[in-house]
Amino acid sequence: MKQIALQRLRPSQMTHGMREVAKKAEQYRSLSEHDRQMAIAEKPVPIVLGPNEVAYVTDHHHIVAALHMLQIPAVPVVLIEDLSSLTPEKFWLTMEDRRWTYPYDEQGRRRPFSDMTRHVWELPNDEYRSLAAFARDAGAFEKTDTPLAEFRWADLLRSLLPAPTNDEEFADALREAIKLARSELAIGLPGFLGKS
């Protein structure tokens, strides 16, 4: 399996949840060296080649950021598609059409693709992405193969809950997020499990 240096990987989204990154880093840190290498190999990072053969991450941004925290220099990747022959404009249109990019910031506002950070670990924190991930991990909704599903959940939570500013507020918001995920407000979102 091909390995790529983390420094060469570019994000295809504007934000990530730092709490989720820290949780994944801790999970990797707790493993033996052999088990860590096996865990990394089991989840190759999907990439699309863009103009100038730049590798754009289409999923596992949190994993890439977590591995950077642990000073892991390279990750295995799987090539989803080579779009390197396209102009930058056509590339981003294609990426968006295939739901391989999410150009919205931590307030849920659409941003120009030129605002994308250079490295995955430089992405701004979006507490609602972490809320969505932690609620999913708590069984509030199912993980699905639907592209960008966690962003849709994050946007629902953003519209209904105040942004947490500390650990206590995050814990309170998570309890509310779990309830909301099982309410009629979440009907139609990927992984919805039904009303409780």
TORKE-411074 format. One record per residue: y negated, z negated, x of N, C-alpha, C in turn; residue in three letters. Coordinates in steps of 0.2 Angstrom, whole numbers, plus 5000, padded with zeros to 4 digits. Layout:
% TORKE-411074
YZXYZXYZXALA
...
This chain:
% TORKE-411074
500650005004500050005000499450005004MET
498950045003498350055007497949995006LYS
497649965012497149915012496449935014GLN
495949905011495249925012494949865014ILE
494449865019494049805020493649785014ALA
493549725013493149705008492449725008LEU
492149735014491449755016491349825013GLN
491949865012491849935010491849945002ARG
492049894999492149894991491449884988LEU
491349924983490649914979490849894972ARG
490449854969490549834962490349894957PRO
490649884951490549934946490249894940SER
490049834941489749784936489149754939GLN
488749724934488149694937488249614938MET
488749584935488749514936489549494936THR
489649424938490249394937490149324936HIS
490649284934490649214933490849174939GLY
490349144942490449104949490949054948MET
491049024942491548964941492248994941ARG
492249054938492949094939493149114946GLU
492649134950492749154957492949084960VAL
492649034959492748974963493448944961ALA
493648954955494348934952494848974956LYS
494749044956495249084959495249074967LYS
494749064970494749044977495148984978ALA
495048934974495448864975496148884974GLU
496348924969497048944968497348974974GLN
497049024977497249054983497249004989TYR
496748964989496748914995497348864995ARG
497548854989498148804988498848824990SER
498848894991499448924993499648925000LEU
500248925002500348935009500149005011SER
500149015018499949085020500349135017GLU
501049125018501449175015501349195008HIS
501349135004501249144997500649174995ASP
500049154999499449194997499449264999ARG
499749285004499849355005500249395000GLN
500749354997501149384992500749394985MET
500349344984499949344978499449394978ALA
499149404984498649464985498949524984ILE
499549534987499949604987500149614979ALA
500249564975500449574968499849604964GLU
499249594966498749614962498249664966LYS
498449724967498049764971497449784967PRO
496849794970496249804967496149874965VAL
496049894959495949964957495249994959PRO
495250044962494650084964494650154961ILE
493950174961493850244960493350264966VAL
493550324969493150354974492550384971LEU
491950364973491350394971491050444976GLY
490450464975490050514980490150484987PRO
490250524992490250504999490850465000ASN
491350464995492050434996491950354996GLU
491450334993491350254992491850234987VAL
492150174989492650144984492350094980ALA
492350114973492050064968492650024965TYR
492549964964493049914961492949924953VAL
493549934950493449944942493749884939THR
494049834942494349774940494449724945ASP
494549664944494749614949494149594953HIS
493549604951492949584954492949514957HIS
493249464952493249394954493749384959HIS
494249424960494749414965494449434972ILE
494049494972493749514978493249464980VAL
492849434976492349384978492749314980ALA
493249304977493649244979493949254986ALA
494249304987494549324994493949324999LEU
493349344997492849345002492649275004HIS
492649234999492549155000493049135005MET
493649155005494149135010494149165016LEU
493749215017493649255023494249295024GLN
494549325019495049375019494749445020ILE
494949475026494549535027494649595023PRO
495249605021495449665017495949655012ALA
495949695007496349695001496749755000VAL
497349754997497749814995497349844989PRO
497349904988497049944983497449994980VAL
497350014974497650064971497150114968VAL
497150174970496650224968496850254961LEU
496350244956496350264949496150334949ILE
495650354952495450424952494950434957GLU
494950504960494450524965493950564962ASP
493350534961492750564958492250584963LEU
492450584970492050594975491650664975SER
491850714972491550774972490950774967SER
490850724963490350724958489650704961LEU
489150724957488450704959488450624957THR
487950584960487950524958487850514950PRO
487450554947487250554940487950564936GLU
488250614938488950634934489450584935LYS
489450554941489950494943489850444938PHE
489250414938489050354933489150374926TRP
489050434924489150454917489950454916LEU
490350474920491050474920491350404920THR
491050364924491250294925491150264918MET
490550274915490350234909490850264903GLU
490950334903491350364898492050334898ASP
492250314904492950294904493050214904ARG
492450184903492350114903492650084909ARG
492450104915492550084921491950044924TRP
491350044921490750014923490449974917THR
490049924919489749884914489049864917TYR
488549914915487849904918487349854914PRO
487649794913487249744910487149684914TYR
486549654914486449594918486649534914ASP
486449474918486649414915486349384909GLU
485849424907485549414900485749464895GLN
486249504897486549554892486049614892GLY
485649624896485149684896485449744900ARG
485349804898485549864901485149874907ARG
485449884913485049894919485249964922ARG
484749994926484950054930485550044935PRO
485950094936486450084941486250074948PHE
485650094949485350074956485250004957SER
485249964952485149894952485849854954ASP
486349894954487049864956486949834964MET
487249774965487249754971487749794976THR
487649784983488049824987488749794988ARG
488749724988489449694988489649654982HIS
490249644981490549614975490249544975VAL
490349504980490149434981489449424980TRP
488949474980488249464979488049474971GLU
488549484967488349494960488049424957LEU
487549434953487249374950487849334945PRO
487749274945488149234941487949244933ASN
488449244929488449244922488849194919ASP
488549134917488949084914489449104908GLU
489149154905489549174899490249204901TYR
490249244906490849274909491349214911ARG
491149164914491549104915491749074909SER
491349064904491549034898492049074894LEU
492049144894492549184891493149184895ALA
493149184902493749174905494149104904ALA
493749054905494048984904494348974897PHE
493949004892494249004885494849044884ALA
494849104887495549144887496049104890ARG
495949074896496449034900496648974896ASP
496248944891496448894887496848914881ALA
496948974880497349004874496849024868GLY
496249024869495749044863495849114861ALA
496049154866496149224864496649254870PHE
496949314868497449344873497149384878GLU
497449384884497249434889497449504887LYS
497049554887497249624885497149674890THR
497449734889497249784894496649824892ASP
496249804887495649834885495149834890THR
494849884892494349884898493749844895PRO
493549804900492849764899492949714893LEU
493549694891493649644886493249584887ALA
493249554893492949484894492249494893GLU
491949554895491249564893491049554886PHE
491449584882491349584875491349514872ARG
491849474875491849404873491249364875TRP
491049384882490449344884489849364880ALA
489749424878489249444874489149404867ASP
489749394864489849354858489549284859LEU
489849254865489649184866488849184868LEU
488649234872487949234873487449234867ARG
487749264862487349274856487349204852SER
487849164853487949104849487849034852LEU
487849034859487848964863487248964868LEU
486948914869486448904874486748914881PRO
486448934886486748944892486848874896ALA
487448854898487548794901487148794908PRO
486848734910486548734916486848684921THR
487348644919487748604923488448594921ASN
488848554924489548554923489648524916ASP
489248474914489348434907489248484902GLU
488648524902488548574897489048624897GLU
489348644903489848694903490448674899PHE
490648614900491248584896491048584889ALA
490448564887490348564880490348634877ASP
490048684881490048754878490748784878ALA
491148764883491848784883492248764876LEU
492148704874492448674868492148714862ARG
491548734862491248774857491548844857GLU
491548874863491848944864492548944861ALA
492948894863493648894860493648894853ILE
493248854849493248864842492948924839LYS
492448954843492149014840492649074841LEU
493049074846493549124848494049124842ALA
494149074838494649074833494349074826ARG
493749094826493349104820493249174818SER
492949184811492849244809492349284813GLU
491949254817491449284821491749324826LEU
492349314828492749344834493149404831ALA
493249414825493749464822493549534825ILE
494049564827493849634830493849634838GLY
493749574841493649574848494349584851LEU
494449614857495149624860495449554861PRO
496049544859496449484860496349434855GLY
495949444850495849394844496549374842PHE
496649304841497249274839497249254831LEU
496749264828496649244821496249184820GLY
496049164814495649104813496149044813LYS
495848994816496248924816496148884810SER
